[in-house]
Amino acid sequence: MRSIRCWKPPAPSAPTSCSRSTPAGFPAAYRAFCEGGWTALGCDPAYGGQGLPNSIGVLVQEMICASNMSFGMYPGLGHGAYAALSKHGTPELRSLYLPRLVSGEWAGTMCLTEPHCGTDLGLIRTRAEPAGDGSYRITGTKIFISGGEHDLTDNILHLVLARLPDAPSGTRGISLFLVPKFVPAADGRPGMRNAVACGAIEHKMGIRASSTCVMNFDGAQAWLVGEPHRGLAAMFTMMNEARLGVAIQGLGLAEVSYQNAVAYARERLQGRAPGGAAHAGPADPILMHPDVRRMLLTMRAMAEGCRVLGLWTALQQDIATRHPDPARRQAADDFVALLTPVVKALFTDMGWENTATGMQVLGGHGYIREWGMEQYVRDARIAQIYEGTNGIQALDLVGRKMPAHAGRYLRRFFHPLSSWIEAHAGDPVLAEFVQPLGKAFGRLQQTTAALARSGLADPAEAAAGATEYLRLFGLTALAWVWARAAKVALPHATTDAFYRAKLTTARFYMQKIQPQTGALSSAILAGGGTLREFEDTAF
Ligand SMILES: Cc1cc2nc3c(=O)[nH]c(=O)nc-3n(C[C@H](O)[C@H](O)[C@H](O)COP(=O)(O)OP(=O)(O)OC[C@H]3O[C@@H](n4cnc5c(N)ncnc54)[C@H](O)[C@@H]3O)c2cc1C
């Protein structure tokens, strides 16, 4: 049985310092991080931010996740709280809290999960009672709350989903509240200790330096964020941002695992590569073995492709929020809505697969802790689970995004892709890239039509193929990314090693990874009959 270390909250009126500590070095690193302005990158200059585009933010985020995913979660959650409050908070809440979130002085959390409800947030039981003075009192227990308690900041702002007394049942009856750990005093500094406390810290497989907390709300003072009963929509501002953020966690770990695997493969001498000795020493570097090269190139093709796709999605986010033309904003917003579940699930699956492959490159040493590769594997696993499991992302893609506005979201991706293929179809030099891209796209179109048809008659049938469909969608998007990269690289490839590597990686993707789209489309078109046929009692 799990041991729960209970920490009794102090009396609400007595300000106390936090007894939970992050690993040695974290507080100093966090201070340096804030002083360097890294928490303020994409934030509004009106609140002390630097106003930089999100497309810069995701590149920085990848490096942070590659360096230490646990550390990156603390500022990441602060930024999520910033996003939700800046979009849905009242002017008073914004002016009080946003500058402190932007500076990193205060951190944030998102409190959705309860012991009996994770995916199904319609089951939330946490209650909110109006206090009569414009604020509310929150009572309930949330579990698995990242950054629920720590010693990095003077205050922690919890964004909490709860039900008002008159709330309808289900997801339509959920409201969003802000619960500060310390209620700000008149001068804005942390004042009275609020009735929210960490009841336990989970022991888990990875991201061990990120606290995962049971949070008890015992009549905690709270402020409504957004409209009553519309909390889930408001929380989605934070969750959509977090989904791209989690995707980037997968990418960061995939990249750092690749870099370590390459460094090891250059130095480790084992056996002779087929075709004769290539090295003067007693054995060849394992980098020379075709199977090791297969692993490294698979990691590289997936990580580099995902980086471009993630950056492209972030760029569309920037256009959706900042472009002067409303039609461009709408088109970009549709693209982001469609791609968000794809990048979340594709990148985090890729993070898990790449980190496992990176471990494989190191052989037994990869499995031994001192080499650091096993930490990447452990850290990568959670990203497939939180922020909506990858299975739920697939259902979102097939059940919501695909049929939305009679296929309008899909057209934002399909139409430009189709035009690109058409425009390059007659180019003999690009044919080795455009033809496989066309094949993958054909499979995507065929399975989209099949799932849309079967989904109308029986939603369970579409749900049965959702995960395979999301992967097919993602691999087709990567095929497009690599075909475009090849076009850019081709003119420079003979003279520049950087572009030559791009071109060969694009070729590798088309020859060795794109064919998976054939297997995926066969599996989707086979339908979900066997999933239904198998009797429950036989499991
Ligand atoms: C380390 C860590 C950090 C976390 N951080 C936070 C946080 O900061 N804030 C927060 O609120 N939560 C957080 N979570 C919770 C996390 O978001 C949930 O664990 C996740 O949403 C899944 O919920 P669950 O664990 O209850 O699984 P369940 O919902 O019970 O799901 C179990 C399985 O059933 C599948 N499933 C469930 N419903 C359906 C369905 N309708 N159709 C198809 N399949 C379905 C799921 O895909 C999954 O495979 C964290 C969890 C962990 C482990």
The ligand as an SDF file (V2000), in Angstrom:
LIG
                    3D

 53 58  0  0  0  0  0  0  0  0999 V2000
    2.8860   12.8780  -12.9610 C   0  0  0  0  0  0  0  0  0  0  0  0
    1.4940   13.3550  -13.2110 C   0  0  0  0  0  0  0  0  0  0  0  0
    1.2420   14.7300  -13.2540 C   0  0  0  0  0  0  0  0  0  0  0  0
   -0.0600   15.1830  -13.4420 C   0  0  0  0  0  0  0  0  0  0  0  0
   -0.3230   16.5370  -13.3990 N   0  0  0  0  0  0  0  0  0  0  0  0
   -1.6070   16.9540  -13.3570 C   0  0  0  0  0  0  0  0  0  0  0  0
   -1.9240   18.3260  -13.0870 C   0  0  0  0  0  0  0  0  0  0  0  0
   -1.0370   19.1680  -12.9380 O   0  0  0  0  0  0  0  0  0  0  0  0
   -3.2270   18.6770  -12.9970 N   0  0  0  0  0  0  0  0  0  0  0  0
   -4.2380   17.7750  -13.1550 C   0  0  0  0  0  0  0  0  0  0  0  0
   -5.4020   18.1580  -13.0350 O   0  0  0  0  0  0  0  0  0  0  0  0
   -3.9730   16.4680  -13.4260 N   0  0  0  0  0  0  0  0  0  0  0  0
   -2.6890   16.0470  -13.5270 C   0  0  0  0  0  0  0  0  0  0  0  0
   -2.4110   14.7200  -13.7730 N   0  0  0  0  0  0  0  0  0  0  0  0
   -3.4990   13.8040  -14.0250 C   0  0  0  0  0  0  0  0  0  0  0  0
   -3.5740   13.3380  -15.4720 C   0  0  0  0  0  0  0  0  0  0  0  0
   -3.9700   14.4150  -16.3000 O   0  0  0  0  0  0  0  0  0  0  0  0
   -4.5270   12.1370  -15.5290 C   0  0  0  0  0  0  0  0  0  0  0  0
   -3.8290   11.0480  -14.9420 O   0  0  0  0  0  0  0  0  0  0  0  0
   -4.9770   11.8280  -16.9280 C   0  0  0  0  0  0  0  0  0  0  0  0
   -5.8380   12.8260  -17.3880 O   0  0  0  0  0  0  0  0  0  0  0  0
   -5.7150   10.4820  -17.0120 C   0  0  0  0  0  0  0  0  0  0  0  0
   -6.6930   10.3830  -16.0090 O   0  0  0  0  0  0  0  0  0  0  0  0
   -6.7090    9.0850  -15.0840 P   0  0  0  0  0  0  0  0  0  0  0  0
   -5.3440    8.8580  -14.5660 O   0  0  0  0  0  0  0  0  0  0  0  0
   -7.8030    9.2280  -14.0930 O   0  0  0  0  0  0  0  0  0  0  0  0
   -7.0450    7.8950  -16.0670 O   0  0  0  0  0  0  0  0  0  0  0  0
   -8.5090    7.4460  -16.5380 P   0  0  0  0  0  0  0  0  0  0  0  0
   -9.3140    8.5930  -16.9330 O   0  0  0  0  0  0  0  0  0  0  0  0
   -9.0720    6.5160  -15.5130 O   0  0  0  0  0  0  0  0  0  0  0  0
   -8.1390    6.6120  -17.8460 O   0  0  0  0  0  0  0  0  0  0  0  0
   -7.5670    5.2930  -17.7860 C   0  0  0  0  0  0  0  0  0  0  0  0
   -7.4400    4.7590  -19.2290 C   0  0  0  0  0  0  0  0  0  0  0  0
   -8.7470    4.7000  -19.8330 O   0  0  0  0  0  0  0  0  0  0  0  0
   -8.7640    5.4620  -21.0270 C   0  0  0  0  0  0  0  0  0  0  0  0
  -10.0420    6.1610  -21.1290 N   0  0  0  0  0  0  0  0  0  0  0  0
  -10.6810    6.8720  -20.1800 C   0  0  0  0  0  0  0  0  0  0  0  0
  -11.8230    7.3870  -20.6560 N   0  0  0  0  0  0  0  0  0  0  0  0
  -11.9070    7.0230  -21.9350 C   0  0  0  0  0  0  0  0  0  0  0  0
  -12.8350    7.2550  -22.9840 C   0  0  0  0  0  0  0  0  0  0  0  0
  -13.8970    8.0350  -22.8110 N   0  0  0  0  0  0  0  0  0  0  0  0
  -12.5890    6.7110  -24.1860 N   0  0  0  0  0  0  0  0  0  0  0  0
  -11.4860    5.9780  -24.4100 C   0  0  0  0  0  0  0  0  0  0  0  0
  -10.5720    5.7210  -23.4680 N   0  0  0  0  0  0  0  0  0  0  0  0
  -10.7760    6.2290  -22.2580 C   0  0  0  0  0  0  0  0  0  0  0  0
   -7.6020    6.4570  -20.9130 C   0  0  0  0  0  0  0  0  0  0  0  0
   -7.1350    6.8400  -22.1850 O   0  0  0  0  0  0  0  0  0  0  0  0
   -6.5840    5.6580  -20.1240 C   0  0  0  0  0  0  0  0  0  0  0  0
   -5.8320    4.8490  -20.9870 O   0  0  0  0  0  0  0  0  0  0  0  0
   -1.1100   14.2500  -13.6320 C   0  0  0  0  0  0  0  0  0  0  0  0
   -0.8390   12.8710  -13.6110 C   0  0  0  0  0  0  0  0  0  0  0  0
    0.4290   12.4270  -13.3840 C   0  0  0  0  0  0  0  0  0  0  0  0
    0.6650   10.9330  -13.2980 C   0  0  0  0  0  0  0  0  0  0  0  0
  1  2  1  0
  2  3  1  0
  2 52  2  0
  3  4  2  0
  4  5  1  0
  4 50  1  0
  5  6  2  0
  6  7  1  0
  6 13  1  0
  7  8  2  0
  7  9  1  0
  9 10  1  0
 10 11  2  0
 10 12  1  0
 12 13  2  0
 13 14  1  0
 14 15  1  0
 14 50  1  0
 15 16  1  0
 16 17  1  0
 16 18  1  0
 18 19  1  0
 18 20  1  0
 20 21  1  0
 20 22  1  0
 22 23  1  0
 23 24  1  0
 24 25  2  0
 24 26  1  0
 24 27  1  0
 27 28  1  0
 28 29  2  0
 28 30  1  0
 28 31  1  0
 31 32  1  0
 32 33  1  0
 33 34  1  0
 33 48  1  0
 34 35  1  0
 35 36  1  0
 35 46  1  0
 36 37  1  0
 36 45  1  0
 37 38  2  0
 38 39  1  0
 39 40  1  0
 39 45  2  0
 40 41  1  0
 40 42  2  0
 42 43  1  0
 43 44  2  0
 44 45  1  0
 46 47  1  0
 46 48  1  0
 48 49  1  0
 50 51  2  0
 51 52  1  0
 52 53  1  0
M  END
$$$$
